């Protein structure tokens, strides 16, 4: 059987690239958390108004 040929290019990873990726992830996480909290609060207010 013939072996599959693989070629992997390695690139230098710089700390500013890692930091930018983590900052983007943190910003997305905090935005999703904020919208989740707002949705829960609105749901609780809705339940209180209509069923409370």
Order of alpha helices (4+ residues) and beta strands (2+ residues): alpha
